[in-house]
Amino acid sequence: MALEPKKILVVDDEENLRHMMEIILSREGYQVYVAADGEEALALIQSTNMDLILCDIRMPKMDGMSFLEAVSPRNYHPIVIMMSAYGTIETAVAAMKMGAYDYISKPFQPDEVLLTIKKALDHLSLKDENAQLRRQLNESREETNLMVGDSPPMRSLRILIERIAQYDSTVLITGESGTGKELVAREIHMRSPRRDRPFVPINCAALPEALLESELFGFKKGSFTDARADKKGLLEEAHGGTLFLDEIGDLPLSIQVKLLRFLQDGKIRRIGETSEREVDVRIVAATNQDLNRAVDEKRFRSDLFFRLNVIHIPVPPLRERAEDIPLLVEHFVKRFSERYEKLVARVDSQVIDLFMSYSWRGNIRELENVVERAVLMAENEVLKVFDLPEEMTSLQKRNWGDFFGETTTLREARRRLEKEMIQRVLVKTGGDKRKASESLGITLRSLQYKIKEYQIGK
């Protein structure tokens, strides 16, 4: 019994290109469909499940990126290959993040596009067979491996989480942006007796005051113009489980009062109702702000701060746990290799060295984004320095003439070099001054003196 030919849809506003691709692909035995823009293509795939779609980026009515965004949430996921005569790396990365399999720059040779299509279709059946298993494995991995790292700060953090997870006390997690505060909250929930009940996160800075109140506490039908039905708030949705209040420092004062009342008596009142409801929820809050300062500036209620700060968990920035970077990189490479079906198996040692000496102001979130981009751009199984963003590799390429260009004396040049070397070694040793002094070949006392002299870390 002959196999049914693969269905390919060509979406491009150039009639000549559509006609050419229809001839070329039909000769190869494919069943070919064509569309002049994204809207026409969407109408086609409503009635026909395509195996592969070749889509131009610049088109009238609906461009290729908008079409890709519309296709992604569908129940079936055809392979999409984007085409453009105005291609950039940024466009390619954006398209692949949105679900595109590959990217071809115009003009292209017929053999080039046929090879790309064959490679994509060869891999389609394997993707379909393993999709469900991969999702299950990823979910299991996320549940048991939320926090990656074995540095002393991470070991201390895990011990603290293990001690407090079993209790229902409120928790305040603090740390810089991108350090993984929500992962800590999820780890607390997963290790608590509430693990089988909902974990409900909300970003207090992402919603306006009126909407935030209705999201948290719910409302009664008719209580305001758009209240067409009764609605539970997130506090009720999290009943029996954990409510994670991210960016708690941005919570408006009027809602701080209502949250405080709930923390005191465990009851809420939906907007428009007169009766109260009991809700059993553990509150875990997080912020990158100094709440003590916010209290002094009257932006945050002191009584709410004390209620939230029963257990305080500070999350260390990445620079204080630099020895975890190789493990984090390995974790992210594996995750994104599987997600984007790339064959990246290992990371070049030069990449690790560069990562270890980089400042990571955006912490783990920045590292994750850099690794995701690098995996997308990698052309073989080894992730190389040239796969990294230019702003990172430019640091490695800096020459000594540039480094000393602003110095005026030999003494100043020496001081600049000493300061930078000490900073880099401290990052590599995770802030361990004893290890750093050994690496630099000086005594611990000398290192401490130089740290103070150069005001390192201030």
Secondary structure, 3 states (H helix, E strand, C coil): CCCCCCEEEEECCCHHHHHHHHHHHHHCCCEEEEECCHHHHHHHHHHCCCCEEEEECCCCCCCHHHHHHHHCCCCCCCEEEEEECCCCHHHHHHHHHCCCCEEEECCCCHHHHHHHHHHHHHCHHHHHHHHHHHHHHHHHHHHHCCCCCCCHHHHHHHHHHHHHCCCCCCEEEECCCCCCHHHHHHHHHHCCCCCCCCEEEEECCCCCHHHHHHHHHCECCCCCCCCCCCECCHHHHCCCCEEEEECHHHCCHHHHHHHHHHHHHCEECCECCCCCEECCCEEEEEECCCHHHHHHCCCCCHHHHHHHCCEEEECCCHHHHHHHHHHHHHHHHHHHHHHCCCCCCEECHHHHHHHHHCCCCCHHHHHHHHHHHHHHHCCCCEECHHHCCHHHHHHHHCCHHHHHCCCCCHHHHHHHHHHHHHHHHHHHCCCCHHHHHHHHCCCHHHHHHHHHHHCCCC
